[in-house]
Amino acid sequence: MSKHLPTLGVMGGGQLARMLALAGVPLGAKFLVVDPSESACAGDVAPLFKAGWDDTEALAPFAERIDAATFDFENVPAATADWLSAHTNVAPGAKALAVAQDRLAEKTLFNEIGLPTAKFATVDTRQELEAAVARIGVPSILKTRRMGYDGKGQFRLRSDADIEAAWQALGEPAAKYGLILEAFVPFDREVSVVAVRGRDGEFRVWPLTQNWHRDGILSLSLAPAPQSEALLPKATAHAKTLAERLDYVGVFALELFVKDGQLLGNEMAPRVHNSGHWTIDGAYTSQFENHVRAVLGMPLGDTGVRGHSVMFNWIGQMPEAAPVLTETDAHWHDYGKSARPGRKVGHATVCAPDQATLAARMARIAKALDRLDQVAPALDVLDGED
Ligand code: AMP
């Protein structure tokens, strides 16, 4: 009799589902990926099941075929996640999704567990926006409470005169998703902690990653984040408390601002995260493999690193591959997506045994691709280490 391989269902067929399947197949797992689009890029590596997020009738045969379910996309409607939980083992669970889908619930929970955040206020009406700006001040950022990602659904207010423009931009989504006004944090740097919790409560983190964004989209990550030894225990403790409060199973990321040596919580992603992509090439066990292990109830793998890593995000279109393919310990990841402005279409990770070698390799690649501006802030940080 042939062995029964567990089938992991993934809600969402983007690059995260694609990399989960690439990491999970060697563990003996099969995948079935759901997406409303039949051209979803995970379909290149796993069977794709076409269905809408709220069409539980269409999703019924999917639920029949899987042994457990997880997400590549956290904005699956809560009703669908509840329905799926009644049919199979779903991780992360409804509690974690509900918190991570709503910036207000998320920041309220951060404060409850002792993780400070920027000052914030909810805004549902134009009048409330004026009151919130009077209370929080400027500069500040107005964001949709739900459905925002990669800087979408955000408006920066630089003075009181921007209130009208902010309401023009986000007044309409206010009715549907609610808004939150956050004080602008003049952070020294941004870091994230990517963590995993198993079904038995076992908890592990990868080293802190330092991140740089452009237009609200992750552009570059460096790991381990330079000079982060003092921050790691605090970030780990916050992530662990958060995971325990949410009965979390699987990988998640906690994005943090660092200001004067203190950590402020920005947001959590209840899934594998872009700032953890370097773990595929730079860690003993990648975030994707450990997520599959956690969801399927396997022992977690070692989150130790092989050295130093940098990840370049490719946004909009893929650059020329040769400068990465010909560099030592450099790794190319093309998601097989068509080009579109602002779209994450791939990444490259470059690893090295020490920071000086990493800096030389990343500078060589960036120069060949005419992208020195993308790596300049990271080169400055690495330069300061010597
Ligand atoms: P978010 O979608 O909330 O993670 O925002 C995307 C990026 O915008 C963050 O990674 C920061 O670079 C920037 N950002 C968001 N909120 C704030 C804030 N309150 N203060 C300063 N920068 C912010």
Boltz pocket constraint, residues with backbone or C-beta under 6 A from the ligand:
constraints:
  - pocket:
      binder: B
      contacts: [[A, 118], [A, 141], [A, 148], [A, 149], [A, 150], [A, 151], [A, 182], [A, 183], [A, 184], [A, 185], [A, 186], [A, 187], [A, 190], [A, 213], [A, 216], [A, 217], [A, 255], [A, 266], [A, 267]]
      max_distance: 6.0
